[in-house]
Amino acid sequence: SGGDLALAYLGRVELLPTGPFQDKSGADLTGGAPRVALGLAGGHIQHAHKTEGIGGDTPLDGGTTDMTVATADLLFKAAGVSVMAAGHMRSGTRNVGEAVDELGNPIAMEPAHDANGYLAQAGYVLPSTPVELALRYAGIRPASDTSPTPELNTVTAGLNWYLSKHDVKLQLDHTRSWGESGYEDAVGLTRALTQLAF
């Protein structure tokens, strides 16, 4: 976009040490023997026009970012138990833009939004039912002293009812979110959701 020929390079490798399996969605609705999937992925985006690659805001100076992203993830399933974990990183080199303030002065280059992210989730499908109990933690940390990315932590407890496997699902969850000020300033959010897939 923006009239340039900026490209994005993406790749992913997945290892299945216990052999191939089909159901890589969250809950273990099929049960059975242990299944494990390990993944590594990476990407490089030239002249990203947003602070988070294809998402986020436009940098205040109007420039772009040469951005590298990577992730490593794990999925384990067995006998109704599911565990997912992942780590993510984003690192960028800024290309200053030509934006000016109301007085016509150049706006200083906004630092790259370098950050690391973490995710851990566990679920258990109650025996002989389509009901799952789930718990998830997710966090984001700025990866440098100059990164504008704020610290964020979330913990979510959920109850999922699978009416037709993952195609039709009712979900009730509650999330607590807090930043670097600590859990005492956490904000709560309760949601009731319906998922339909065709």
N, C-alpha and C positions, 0 to 999 in steps of 0.2 A: 504494500500500500504506500501512499505518499509519493508515487511516481518513481520509486527506486525498484531495484530487482532483488530486494532482500529475500533471503531464503531461510527456511527452517529445516534442520537436519534432525531426524528422530530415529531411535532404534530401541529395540527391547529383546532381551534374551530370557527365556523361561526354562527352568529345570524342574522335572517331575521325578524325583528320586523313588517314589513308590509306584510309578507307572502312570499312564494317561488316565484322566477322569474328566467327566463332562461338567459337573455342577460346581462352578467356581464362584457362584454367588455366595452371599454371606452365610445364611443358615445352613446347617447340615440336616436337610429334610429326608435324605435317603438313608442315613445311618451307615453302619457297616464298618469295614476295616479302615485303618488310618490312611489318609491321603494327604500328600504334601506337595505344595507348589512354591518354588522360589523364583523371584523375578528381579532382574536388573534392567533399568531403562535410563536413557540419557537423551539430551537434545541440546542443540545450539541454534539460537535465533539471531539472525543478523538484523541490526537496525530495528529492534522491537520498538513500536511507537507507544507502548503502554508500560507502566512501571512493573507489571507482573508478566510481561510477555505479550500475550494476546488479550490479557485482562488487566484490570486495574485502571488507574487514571493516566492522563497524559502528563509527562513531567512538566514542572512549572516553567522550565526554560524552553520547552517546546522541542527538545532534542530526542534522540533515540538511545537505545541501549543494546549493546552486543551481549547476549545473555546465554549462560550455560545452566542447564537444569539436569538433575539426576535423582533417581529414586531406587530404593531397594525394598522389596516386600516379601512377606511370608504369609502363606495360607496353610492352616492345618485343620483337618476335619476327621472326626471319628466318633461313631456311636452317639450322634446328636450334638456333640461338642464341636464348636468352630472357634478358631483363634486366627485373627488377622493382625499383622504388625507391619509398619512401614516407616521408613525414614526418607526425608526429602531435602534437597538443597537447591538454592538458587543464587547464582553469582553473576554479576554483570559489570561491564565497562561502559561508562556513559560517553555519549557523543553530544557535546553541548549544542543547544539549539540557538535560535536567533530571537527568541521572545524578549520583549522589552516591557518595562513598567509604565505607569501612566505619565511619567516624566520623560520617557524615551530612553531610559538607561537600560542596558542589558541586564537581564535577570540572571543571577548567579546559578551555576550548574547545580541541579539537584543531585544528591548522591544516589548511587545505585541502591535499589531495595534488596540487598543481599539478605537471605534468611535461610533458616533451617526449620524443618517441620517434622513432627512425630505423630504417630497414630498407633494405638493398640486397642483391639476390640475382642471381646469374648462373648459367645452366645451358647445357650443350651436349650435344645428342643425337648420339652417335657415328654416323657415316654407315652406312646400311643395317642398323642395329640398333635395338632398342627400349631402349637403355641410355643413361642420362643421367648426366653428371658435374655436380655442383652445388656452389656455394659461397655462403654467406649470412653477413652481419653484421647484428646488431640491437643497438640501444642505447637505454637510458632514462636521462634526466637530470632531477633535480629542477629545477623552473622558478622557484623562489624560495628564499631563504635559510631560510625557515621550513617549507618543504615536507618532510614526513616520508618522501617517496618516495626510496628509495636509488638511487644510480647502479648500473647494471647493463650489462654488455657481453657479447655472445655471438658466437662465430664457429663456424660449422658447415660441415663438408665432408661431402658425401653422394654415394652411388651409388644410382641408381634404375633398376629394371628393370620396364618397363611390359608386362605380359603381355597386357593387353587395354585399351590406351590408359590413360586415367585410372581406369577402372573396377576394374582388378585390377593392383596394383602391389606389388613387393617393394622395400624401402628399407633401406639400411644407412648410418648416419651417425655422426659423432663431433663433439661440441660441447665447446668450451672456454668457460667462464663466469668472469667476474671483476668485481669492484666497484671502488670508488674507490681501493683499496689498490694496484691495478696488476696487470698480467698475471702477475707472478711468483707471485701467489696464486691463479691460475686453477684451477678444478676441471673435470675431464673427465668426459664421459658418452658412452658408446657404446651405440647402439640398433640393433636389427633389428626392422623393422615390416612388417606386411602391411596393405594397403588394399583393401577390397572395397566397391564401390558398386553399388546395385541401382536 
